[in-house]
Amino acid sequence: MKRIDPERIKSIKASINASTNEIPDDIRSLIDAPVTGNFEDCVKRTKATMESLVTTVDSLDQYLDSVADAFAATEAALAAAIDGGIYIKAPESRAERRERYIQGGKDSKERHNRRKMVEIAESQYKDFP
């Protein structure tokens, strides 16, 4: 059995530090060649990608935190339902059983039909002592 631990999910801090300042803007000072223009374009795109990656990873971290919160809420709700008595003892009397059956109808029309069925079934036994 696998157990999901919300605190463990929250403790994983996904982060990335995009140090775009380490990459110089002026590539011509590093390389002076026919490909320098292409290299500058590559550096600009790399910086843009690194910045969007930071946003993506931060969003992932927020999402994982919300997933952990959802697991914790579900677990608390299940625990409350189990402790609160999700299982109800069946009614003892015939009248209680009959009323539970009638109230089990999903709408007023079905409850009416169930009530009529109960009345018909009980009317068959009125002749017996």
Number of C-alpha atoms within 10 A of each C-alpha: 3 4 5 12 11 19 13 9 17 18 11 11 14 14 15 14 10 15 10 16 8 7 12 13 13 10 15 13 9 9 13 10 9 8 9 15 14 9 15 17 11 12 18 15 12 14 17 13 13 17 16 13 16 16 13 14 16 16 14 15 18 15 13 19 19 15 15 20 16 13 17 16 13 12 14 12 12 13 11 12 12 11 10 9 9 10 9 6 7 9 12 8 8 9 10 12 13 15 15 13 14 20 16 11 15 9 9 11 10 14 17 14 13 19 18 13 13 15 12 11 11 10 10 9 9 8 6 5 4
